[in-house]
Amino acid sequence: MDFEVTYTPEQEAFRAEVRAWLAANVPPDLEEPVDPAHLSYEQYGKRRELGRKLGAKGWLYPTYPPEYGGGGLSVDFALILEEELDRYGLHLPPYYDSGGRLGAASILVWGSEEQKRYFLPPMLTGQWRTWQLLSEPGAGSDLAAVQTRAVRDGDHYVINGQKIFIGSLHGCEMMWTLVVTDPEAPRHHNLSWFMIPADLPGIEVRPMELLTAGGEGGASPGLKHTVFFDNVRVPAFHLIGGENNGWKVATTHLELEHGGGGLIRRHRVAERFLEYCLTTKRHGVPLSQDPDVRDDMVEVYIKKEIVRLLGLRTYWLSHANRPRSYEGPQLSYCRKVTNLEIAEIILRALGPYTLTTDPAWAPLAGLLEHFQRAAVVGLHPGGTTDIQKVVMARRLGIGRTVREEAGRLR
Ligand SMILES: Cc1cc2nc3c(=O)[nH]c(=O)nc-3n(C[C@H](O)[C@H](O)[C@H](O)COP(=O)(O)OP(=O)(O)OC[C@H]3O[C@@H](n4cnc5c(N)ncnc54)[C@H](O)[C@@H]3O)c2cc1C
């Protein structure tokens, strides 16, 4: 069986169109910093501009309905867009926008028609960047334990509480969050989901330093934050899915965040490592001539290919709206664990050089050193590896009589 996708002449013509458009519109001086937390404001601005241009063509969210700002394209055309952007080291959207990528899907499934027409076009065309505000000091893996509170007051809700591990560098226009609206109701029936303009009075954003906040394959690049809500008045129109239905709304973005959206990106660190071993000499011979290093190179190649093919499968299942079960968390689990294994193999192959950023010694300008940290940190965001196993077990019916269904994406 050949796992690779093949394309029709019509799709190849689309690829030529995309390739020409990207050649004309991707800024030539776009840089990929070794550590995403060091993305400059100038570089971020270029990515936002590119995002808006893609959005104007419906290519920022290619499979979303055109009436809300999407491209109305089938999954094969979306794949072509992703593949062509990947040639530049970019993806859709070309900047951190977990709030848009995950939140827009929730609004599409659970919002009223009026809400979809108000919130989706600016998200899908790149006018807004959106952060997701889920975790709290006492609610990470156990997300349903959130304590942030919203109380109805006329045409508004008043929100108080605190969220942690939030966002990225250079701010956002909108935020969405999960809060308690009925403290007396049972678990999962007490929560509501809000879209919140980031500039409302009473919102305070404070930086939060981590070991690193980025990881190969799409962890959450950039600095993280704590966000405080102090009597923030949010119009009732911004409540999506109805009062106390927040958990249902969350099942959509949690499905995507637990790997259900799939993954197209190549494994840049693995590829750069393989190239480095082929082209770098030690004691006059290429590293790849060392039998142990060669063994490690093959291991890395196999592992990154397995994740790529799983990612492709899950991308197709989700964007073609096919039945899904355990595949998302399986991809997420494999990607996270594989990153850790690849980091260990690279450390074994190249030794202490992998642990330094000293320009005299560090291979690939410190990329491998950053990956040693990112692979560890990357186990946590979007549900830890333990949680991916818990979700998979529920979907497969391990330890349960009724199998849990995958979250709705359309
Ligand atoms: C780089 C980074 C980016 C992030 N970005 C965001 C963001 O943008 N927005 C946001 O809201 N949050 C974000 N987070 C927070 C992230 O979602 C949480 O860190 C994650 O859900 C784990 O929660 P916790 O840190 O509270 O750990 P805990 O939930 O306290 O877990 C501690 C340990 O216990 C294990 N564990 C917990 N429950 C179980 C169980 N039932 N079975 C087995 N093991 C279990 C976990 O796997 C973990 O090893 C980010 C985190 C990181 C590190």
The ligand as an SDF file (V2000), in Angstrom:
LIG
                    3D

 53 58  0  0  0  0  0  0  0  0999 V2000
    4.6030   25.3450   26.4820 C   0  0  0  0  0  0  0  0  0  0  0  0
    3.2080   25.3170   27.0400 C   0  0  0  0  0  0  0  0  0  0  0  0
    2.2110   25.9970   26.3740 C   0  0  0  0  0  0  0  0  0  0  0  0
    0.9090   26.0190   26.8770 C   0  0  0  0  0  0  0  0  0  0  0  0
   -0.0440   26.7750   26.2440 N   0  0  0  0  0  0  0  0  0  0  0  0
   -1.2740   26.9010   26.8090 C   0  0  0  0  0  0  0  0  0  0  0  0
   -2.2410   27.8090   26.2530 C   0  0  0  0  0  0  0  0  0  0  0  0
   -1.9760   28.4870   25.2500 O   0  0  0  0  0  0  0  0  0  0  0  0
   -3.4510   27.9160   26.8460 N   0  0  0  0  0  0  0  0  0  0  0  0
   -3.7640   27.1810   27.9480 C   0  0  0  0  0  0  0  0  0  0  0  0
   -4.8790   27.3170   28.4290 O   0  0  0  0  0  0  0  0  0  0  0  0
   -2.8530   26.3310   28.5230 N   0  0  0  0  0  0  0  0  0  0  0  0
   -1.6340   26.1810   27.9680 C   0  0  0  0  0  0  0  0  0  0  0  0
   -0.6970   25.3210   28.5390 N   0  0  0  0  0  0  0  0  0  0  0  0
   -1.0380   24.5630   29.7420 C   0  0  0  0  0  0  0  0  0  0  0  0
   -1.1920   23.0630   29.4670 C   0  0  0  0  0  0  0  0  0  0  0  0
   -2.4340   22.8350   28.8360 O   0  0  0  0  0  0  0  0  0  0  0  0
   -1.0700   22.3420   30.8200 C   0  0  0  0  0  0  0  0  0  0  0  0
    0.2690   22.4670   31.2570 O   0  0  0  0  0  0  0  0  0  0  0  0
   -1.4230   20.8640   30.6920 C   0  0  0  0  0  0  0  0  0  0  0  0
   -2.7850   20.7080   30.4050 O   0  0  0  0  0  0  0  0  0  0  0  0
   -1.0720   20.0950   31.9810 C   0  0  0  0  0  0  0  0  0  0  0  0
   -1.6390   20.7230   33.0850 O   0  0  0  0  0  0  0  0  0  0  0  0
   -0.7530   21.0530   34.3790 P   0  0  0  0  0  0  0  0  0  0  0  0
    0.5020   21.7410   33.9190 O   0  0  0  0  0  0  0  0  0  0  0  0
   -1.6130   21.7490   35.3380 O   0  0  0  0  0  0  0  0  0  0  0  0
   -0.3020   19.6430   34.9360 O   0  0  0  0  0  0  0  0  0  0  0  0
   -1.2100   18.6520   35.8050 P   0  0  0  0  0  0  0  0  0  0  0  0
   -2.5750   18.5470   35.2230 O   0  0  0  0  0  0  0  0  0  0  0  0
   -1.1050   19.0790   37.2460 O   0  0  0  0  0  0  0  0  0  0  0  0
   -0.4750   17.2770   35.6150 O   0  0  0  0  0  0  0  0  0  0  0  0
    0.7190   16.9340   36.3250 C   0  0  0  0  0  0  0  0  0  0  0  0
    1.1410   15.5500   35.8790 C   0  0  0  0  0  0  0  0  0  0  0  0
    0.1140   14.5850   36.2220 O   0  0  0  0  0  0  0  0  0  0  0  0
   -0.2560   13.8290   35.0790 C   0  0  0  0  0  0  0  0  0  0  0  0
   -1.6930   13.5470   35.1200 N   0  0  0  0  0  0  0  0  0  0  0  0
   -2.6880   14.4300   35.3940 C   0  0  0  0  0  0  0  0  0  0  0  0
   -3.9040   13.8150   35.3310 N   0  0  0  0  0  0  0  0  0  0  0  0
   -3.6720   12.5260   34.9910 C   0  0  0  0  0  0  0  0  0  0  0  0
   -4.5100   11.3870   34.7650 C   0  0  0  0  0  0  0  0  0  0  0  0
   -5.8500   11.4680   34.8560 N   0  0  0  0  0  0  0  0  0  0  0  0
   -3.9100   10.2130   34.4400 N   0  0  0  0  0  0  0  0  0  0  0  0
   -2.5670   10.1010   34.3210 C   0  0  0  0  0  0  0  0  0  0  0  0
   -1.7120   11.1590   34.5480 N   0  0  0  0  0  0  0  0  0  0  0  0
   -2.2570   12.3400   34.8760 C   0  0  0  0  0  0  0  0  0  0  0  0
    0.0770   14.7400   33.8890 C   0  0  0  0  0  0  0  0  0  0  0  0
    0.2940   13.9840   32.7090 O   0  0  0  0  0  0  0  0  0  0  0  0
    1.3430   15.4400   34.3770 C   0  0  0  0  0  0  0  0  0  0  0  0
    2.4620   14.6360   34.1260 O   0  0  0  0  0  0  0  0  0  0  0  0
    0.6020   25.2800   28.0520 C   0  0  0  0  0  0  0  0  0  0  0  0
    1.6170   24.5650   28.7120 C   0  0  0  0  0  0  0  0  0  0  0  0
    2.9070   24.5800   28.2210 C   0  0  0  0  0  0  0  0  0  0  0  0
    3.9740   23.8170   28.9520 C   0  0  0  0  0  0  0  0  0  0  0  0
  1  2  1  0
  2  3  1  0
  2 52  2  0
  3  4  2  0
  4  5  1  0
  4 50  1  0
  5  6  2  0
  6  7  1  0
  6 13  1  0
  7  8  2  0
  7  9  1  0
  9 10  1  0
 10 11  2  0
 10 12  1  0
 12 13  2  0
 13 14  1  0
 14 15  1  0
 14 50  1  0
 15 16  1  0
 16 17  1  0
 16 18  1  0
 18 19  1  0
 18 20  1  0
 20 21  1  0
 20 22  1  0
 22 23  1  0
 23 24  1  0
 24 25  2  0
 24 26  1  0
 24 27  1  0
 27 28  1  0
 28 29  2  0
 28 30  1  0
 28 31  1  0
 31 32  1  0
 32 33  1  0
 33 34  1  0
 33 48  1  0
 34 35  1  0
 35 36  1  0
 35 46  1  0
 36 37  1  0
 36 45  1  0
 37 38  2  0
 38 39  1  0
 39 40  1  0
 39 45  2  0
 40 41  1  0
 40 42  2  0
 42 43  1  0
 43 44  2  0
 44 45  1  0
 46 47  1  0
 46 48  1  0
 48 49  1  0
 50 51  2  0
 51 52  1  0
 52 53  1  0
M  END
$$$$
